[in-house]
Amino acid sequence: MSTTAEPTTKPHITITYCIGCNWLLRAAWMSQELLSTFQEQLAGVTLVPGEIGGTFEISVGDQMIWERKRDGGFPDVKELKTRVRDLINPEQSLGHLDRNSSSE
C-alpha cells in the first residue's frame, strides 16, 4: 500500500528593517520568536537591511503581514505570531497567547 502526499512548500518569512534606525536587534528578536514558535512549519526567516527611512516590513511569502507605517508602529509578539499562524496553520494553538484572548 502506497500513500503519496502532495508535497507542501513551507513558507518563508522576510523581515526588512531600516539600517539607519538600528532596528536589526528588533528584527532579530522577532525572527527568533517566530522560529521558536513555528520551527517545523517554516522554511526560514531572512533579515534584509532596508533603505533608510523607517522601513520595517514583515512578509510571509509574497504577502506583507506587517508594515510599520501602514500598521502604526511595531507588532507586539502576540499580534505577530497570530498573523503568521492565521496564514500558515490556522488550527494551531499559540498556548498562553491564545488563552488571554477576549471572546469574539
CNS distance restraints for C-alpha pairs under 8 A (distance, minus, plus):
assign (resid   9 and name CA) (resid  43 and name CA) 7.98 0.50 0.50
assign (resid  10 and name CA) (resid  41 and name CA) 6.06 0.50 0.50
assign (resid  10 and name CA) (resid  42 and name CA) 5.18 0.50 0.50
assign (resid  10 and name CA) (resid  43 and name CA) 5.08 0.50 0.50
assign (resid  11 and name CA) (resid  41 and name CA) 7.44 0.50 0.50
assign (resid  11 and name CA) (resid  42 and name CA) 5.30 0.50 0.50
assign (resid  11 and name CA) (resid  43 and name CA) 5.63 0.50 0.50
assign (resid  11 and name CA) (resid  44 and name CA) 7.59 0.50 0.50
assign (resid  11 and name CA) (resid  60 and name CA) 6.43 0.50 0.50
assign (resid  11 and name CA) (resid  61 and name CA) 5.93 0.50 0.50
assign (resid  11 and name CA) (resid  88 and name CA) 7.34 0.50 0.50
assign (resid  12 and name CA) (resid  42 and name CA) 5.93 0.50 0.50
assign (resid  12 and name CA) (resid  43 and name CA) 5.10 0.50 0.50
assign (resid  12 and name CA) (resid  44 and name CA) 5.18 0.50 0.50
assign (resid  12 and name CA) (resid  45 and name CA) 5.93 0.50 0.50
assign (resid  12 and name CA) (resid  46 and name CA) 7.80 0.50 0.50
assign (resid  12 and name CA) (resid  60 and name CA) 5.85 0.50 0.50
assign (resid  12 and name CA) (resid  61 and name CA) 5.48 0.50 0.50
assign (resid  13 and name CA) (resid  42 and name CA) 7.73 0.50 0.50
assign (resid  13 and name CA) (resid  44 and name CA) 6.36 0.50 0.50
assign (resid  13 and name CA) (resid  45 and name CA) 4.65 0.50 0.50
assign (resid  13 and name CA) (resid  46 and name CA) 6.31 0.50 0.50
assign (resid  13 and name CA) (resid  58 and name CA) 7.05 0.50 0.50
assign (resid  13 and name CA) (resid  59 and name CA) 5.57 0.50 0.50
assign (resid  13 and name CA) (resid  60 and name CA) 4.54 0.50 0.50
assign (resid  13 and name CA) (resid  61 and name CA) 6.16 0.50 0.50
assign (resid  14 and name CA) (resid  45 and name CA) 5.65 0.50 0.50
assign (resid  14 and name CA) (resid  46 and name CA) 4.79 0.50 0.50
assign (resid  14 and name CA) (resid  47 and name CA) 6.03 0.50 0.50
assign (resid  14 and name CA) (resid  48 and name CA) 7.12 0.50 0.50
assign (resid  14 and name CA) (resid  57 and name CA) 7.92 0.50 0.50
assign (resid  14 and name CA) (resid  58 and name CA) 5.70 0.50 0.50
assign (resid  14 and name CA) (resid  59 and name CA) 5.21 0.50 0.50
assign (resid  14 and name CA) (resid  60 and name CA) 6.58 0.50 0.50
assign (resid  14 and name CA) (resid  61 and name CA) 7.59 0.50 0.50
assign (resid  15 and name CA) (resid  27 and name CA) 6.44 0.50 0.50
assign (resid  15 and name CA) (resid  31 and name CA) 7.72 0.50 0.50
assign (resid  15 and name CA) (resid  45 and name CA) 7.42 0.50 0.50
assign (resid  15 and name CA) (resid  46 and name CA) 6.21 0.50 0.50
assign (resid  15 and name CA) (resid  47 and name CA) 4.98 0.50 0.50
assign (resid  15 and name CA) (resid  48 and name CA) 6.07 0.50 0.50
assign (resid  15 and name CA) (resid  56 and name CA) 7.15 0.50 0.50
assign (resid  15 and name CA) (resid  57 and name CA) 5.66 0.50 0.50
assign (resid  15 and name CA) (resid  58 and name CA) 4.53 0.50 0.50
assign (resid  15 and name CA) (resid  59 and name CA) 6.57 0.50 0.50
assign (resid  16 and name CA) (resid  27 and name CA) 7.76 0.50 0.50
assign (resid  16 and name CA) (resid  47 and name CA) 5.95 0.50 0.50
assign (resid  16 and name CA) (resid  48 and name CA) 4.56 0.50 0.50
assign (resid  16 and name CA) (resid  49 and name CA) 5.87 0.50 0.50
assign (resid  16 and name CA) (resid  50 and name CA) 5.57 0.50 0.50
assign (resid  16 and name CA) (resid  55 and name CA) 6.87 0.50 0.50
assign (resid  16 and name CA) (resid  56 and name CA) 5.49 0.50 0.50
assign (resid  16 and name CA) (resid  57 and name CA) 5.13 0.50 0.50
assign (resid  16 and name CA) (resid  58 and name CA) 6.49 0.50 0.50
assign (resid  17 and name CA) (resid  23 and name CA) 5.88 0.50 0.50
assign (resid  17 and name CA) (resid  24 and name CA) 6.52 0.50 0.50
assign (resid  17 and name CA) (resid  27 and name CA) 6.70 0.50 0.50
assign (resid  17 and name CA) (resid  47 and name CA) 7.53 0.50 0.50
assign (resid  17 and name CA) (resid  48 and name CA) 6.40 0.50 0.50
assign (resid  17 and name CA) (resid  49 and name CA) 5.45 0.50 0.50
assign (resid  17 and name CA) (resid  50 and name CA) 5.11 0.50 0.50
assign (resid  17 and name CA) (resid  51 and name CA) 7.87 0.50 0.50
assign (resid  17 and name CA) (resid  54 and name CA) 7.63 0.50 0.50
assign (resid  17 and name CA) (resid  55 and name CA) 5.36 0.50 0.50
assign (resid  17 and name CA) (resid  56 and name CA) 4.46 0.50 0.50
assign (resid  17 and name CA) (resid  57 and name CA) 6.65 0.50 0.50
assign (resid  18 and name CA) (resid  22 and name CA) 6.59 0.50 0.50
assign (resid  18 and name CA) (resid  23 and name CA) 6.01 0.50 0.50
assign (resid  18 and name CA) (resid  24 and name CA) 7.73 0.50 0.50
assign (resid  18 and name CA) (resid  49 and name CA) 6.27 0.50 0.50
assign (resid  18 and name CA) (resid  50 and name CA) 4.83 0.50 0.50
assign (resid  18 and name CA) (resid  51 and name CA) 5.74 0.50 0.50
assign (resid  18 and name CA) (resid  52 and name CA) 5.32 0.50 0.50
assign (resid  18 and name CA) (resid  53 and name CA) 6.56 0.50 0.50
assign (resid  18 and name CA) (resid  54 and name CA) 5.34 0.50 0.50
assign (resid  18 and name CA) (resid  55 and name CA) 4.78 0.50 0.50
assign (resid  18 and name CA) (resid  56 and name CA) 6.24 0.50 0.50
assign (resid  19 and name CA) (resid  23 and name CA) 6.47 0.50 0.50
assign (resid  19 and name CA) (resid  24 and name CA) 7.07 0.50 0.50
assign (resid  19 and name CA) (resid  49 and name CA) 5.81 0.50 0.50
assign (resid  19 and name CA) (resid  50 and name CA) 6.04 0.50 0.50
assign (resid  19 and name CA) (resid  51 and name CA) 6.65 0.50 0.50
assign (resid  19 and name CA) (resid  52 and name CA) 5.96 0.50 0.50
assign (resid  20 and name CA) (resid  51 and name CA) 7.70 0.50 0.50
assign (resid  20 and name CA) (resid  52 and name CA) 5.02 0.50 0.50
assign (resid  20 and name CA) (resid  53 and name CA) 7.28 0.50 0.50
assign (resid  20 and name CA) (resid  54 and name CA) 7.70 0.50 0.50
assign (resid  21 and name CA) (resid  52 and name CA) 7.27 0.50 0.50
assign (resid  21 and name CA) (resid  53 and name CA) 7.90 0.50 0.50
assign (resid  21 and name CA) (resid  54 and name CA) 6.51 0.50 0.50
assign (resid  23 and name CA) (resid  27 and name CA) 6.22 0.50 0.50
assign (resid  24 and name CA) (resid  28 and name CA) 6.03 0.50 0.50
assign (resid  24 and name CA) (resid  49 and name CA) 7.80 0.50 0.50
assign (resid  25 and name CA) (resid  29 and name CA) 6.02 0.50 0.50
assign (resid  26 and name CA) (resid  30 and name CA) 6.24 0.50 0.50
assign (resid  27 and name CA) (resid  31 and name CA) 6.15 0.50 0.50
assign (resid  27 and name CA) (resid  47 and name CA) 6.93 0.50 0.50
assign (resid  28 and name CA) (resid  32 and name CA) 6.18 0.50 0.50
assign (resid  28 and name CA) (resid  47 and name CA) 7.31 0.50 0.50
assign (resid  29 and name CA) (resid  33 and name CA) 6.30 0.50 0.50
assign (resid  30 and name CA) (resid  34 and name CA) 6.25 0.50 0.50
assign (resid  30 and name CA) (resid  77 and name CA) 7.34 0.50 0.50
assign (resid  31 and name CA) (resid  35 and name CA) 6.06 0.50 0.50
assign (resid  31 and name CA) (resid  45 and name CA) 6.22 0.50 0.50
assign (resid  31 and name CA) (resid  46 and name CA) 8.00 0.50 0.50
assign (resid  31 and name CA) (resid  47 and name CA) 7.96 0.50 0.50
assign (resid  32 and name CA) (resid  36 and name CA) 6.01 0.50 0.50
assign (resid  33 and name CA) (resid  37 and name CA) 6.27 0.50 0.50
assign (resid  33 and name CA) (resid  77 and name CA) 7.59 0.50 0.50
assign (resid  34 and name CA) (resid  38 and name CA) 5.80 0.50 0.50
assign (resid  34 and name CA) (resid  39 and name CA) 7.44 0.50 0.50
assign (resid  34 and name CA) (resid  81 and name CA) 6.73 0.50 0.50
assign (resid  35 and name CA) (resid  39 and name CA) 4.67 0.50 0.50
assign (resid  35 and name CA) (resid  42 and name CA) 7.48 0.50 0.50
assign (resid  35 and name CA) (resid  44 and name CA) 7.54 0.50 0.50
assign (resid  35 and name CA) (resid  45 and name CA) 7.43 0.50 0.50
assign (resid  37 and name CA) (resid  81 and name CA) 7.92 0.50 0.50
assign (resid  38 and name CA) (resid  42 and name CA) 6.15 0.50 0.50
assign (resid  41 and name CA) (resid  88 and name CA) 7.75 0.50 0.50
assign (resid  50 and name CA) (resid  55 and name CA) 6.39 0.50 0.50
assign (resid  50 and name CA) (resid  56 and name CA) 7.97 0.50 0.50
assign (resid  51 and name CA) (resid  55 and name CA) 6.81 0.50 0.50
assign (resid  54 and name CA) (resid  68 and name CA) 7.91 0.50 0.50
assign (resid  54 and name CA) (resid  69 and name CA) 8.00 0.50 0.50
assign (resid  55 and name CA) (resid  67 and name CA) 7.76 0.50 0.50
assign (resid  55 and name CA) (resid  68 and name CA) 6.92 0.50 0.50
assign (resid  55 and name CA) (resid  69 and name CA) 7.84 0.50 0.50
assign (resid  56 and name CA) (resid  66 and name CA) 7.95 0.50 0.50
assign (resid  56 and name CA) (resid  67 and name CA) 5.93 0.50 0.50
assign (resid  56 and name CA) (resid  68 and name CA) 5.35 0.50 0.50
assign (resid  56 and name CA) (resid  74 and name CA) 7.86 0.50 0.50
assign (resid  57 and name CA) (resid  64 and name CA) 7.12 0.50 0.50
assign (resid  57 and name CA) (resid  65 and name CA) 7.78 0.50 0.50
assign (resid  57 and name CA) (resid  66 and name CA) 5.51 0.50 0.50
assign (resid  57 and name CA) (resid  67 and name CA) 4.47 0.50 0.50
assign (resid  57 and name CA) (resid  68 and name CA) 6.40 0.50 0.50
assign (resid  58 and name CA) (resid  64 and name CA) 5.87 0.50 0.50
assign (resid  58 and name CA) (resid  65 and name CA) 5.79 0.50 0.50
assign (resid  58 and name CA) (resid  66 and name CA) 5.06 0.50 0.50
assign (resid  58 and name CA) (resid  67 and name CA) 6.59 0.50 0.50
assign (resid  59 and name CA) (resid  63 and name CA) 5.37 0.50 0.50
assign (resid  59 and name CA) (resid  64 and name CA) 4.06 0.50 0.50
assign (resid  59 and name CA) (resid  65 and name CA) 5.43 0.50 0.50
assign (resid  59 and name CA) (resid  66 and name CA) 6.96 0.50 0.50
assign (resid  60 and name CA) (resid  64 and name CA) 6.34 0.50 0.50
assign (resid  60 and name CA) (resid  65 and name CA) 6.88 0.50 0.50
assign (resid  60 and name CA) (resid  84 and name CA) 7.34 0.50 0.50
assign (resid  65 and name CA) (resid  83 and name CA) 6.85 0.50 0.50
assign (resid  65 and name CA) (resid  84 and name CA) 7.77 0.50 0.50
assign (resid  66 and name CA) (resid  70 and name CA) 7.83 0.50 0.50
assign (resid  66 and name CA) (resid  71 and name CA) 6.54 0.50 0.50
assign (resid  66 and name CA) (resid  75 and name CA) 7.46 0.50 0.50
assign (resid  67 and name CA) (resid  71 and name CA) 5.66 0.50 0.50
assign (resid  67 and name CA) (resid  72 and name CA) 7.98 0.50 0.50
assign (resid  67 and name CA) (resid  73 and name CA) 7.99 0.50 0.50
assign (resid  68 and name CA) (resid  72 and name CA) 5.57 0.50 0.50
assign (resid  68 and name CA) (resid  73 and name CA) 4.65 0.50 0.50
assign (resid  68 and name CA) (resid  74 and name CA) 5.67 0.50 0.50
assign (resid  69 and name CA) (resid  73 and name CA) 6.37 0.50 0.50
assign (resid  75 and name CA) (resid  79 and name CA) 5.87 0.50 0.50
assign (resid  75 and name CA) (resid  80 and name CA) 5.72 0.50 0.50
assign (resid  76 and name CA) (resid  80 and name CA) 6.26 0.50 0.50
assign (resid  77 and name CA) (resid  81 and name CA) 6.02 0.50 0.50
assign (resid  78 and name CA) (resid  82 and name CA) 5.99 0.50 0.50
assign (resid  78 and name CA) (resid  97 and name CA) 6.20 0.50 0.50
assign (resid  79 and name CA) (resid  83 and name CA) 6.17 0.50 0.50
assign (resid  80 and name CA) (resid  84 and name CA) 6.31 0.50 0.50
assign (resid  81 and name CA) (resid  85 and name CA) 5.91 0.50 0.50
assign (resid  81 and name CA) (resid  94 and name CA) 7.87 0.50 0.50
assign (resid  82 and name CA) (resid  86 and name CA) 5.98 0.50 0.50
assign (resid  82 and name CA) (resid  94 and name CA) 7.74 0.50 0.50
assign (resid  83 and name CA) (resid  87 and name CA) 6.50 0.50 0.50
assign (resid  84 and name CA) (resid  88 and name CA) 6.22 0.50 0.50
assign (resid  85 and name CA) (resid  89 and name CA) 5.17 0.50 0.50
assign (resid  85 and name CA) (resid  90 and name CA) 5.58 0.50 0.50
assign (resid  85 and name CA) (resid  92 and name CA) 6.86 0.50 0.50
assign (resid  86 and name CA) (resid  90 and name CA) 4.35 0.50 0.50
assign (resid  86 and name CA) (resid  91 and name CA) 7.96 0.50 0.50
assign (resid  93 and name CA) (resid  98 and name CA) 6.76 0.50 0.50
assign (resid  94 and name CA) (resid  98 and name CA) 5.44 0.50 0.50
assign (resid  95 and name CA) (resid  99 and name CA) 6.63 0.50 0.50
assign (resid  96 and name CA) (resid 100 and name CA) 6.66 0.50 0.50
assign (resid  97 and name CA) (resid 101 and name CA) 7.29 0.50 0.50
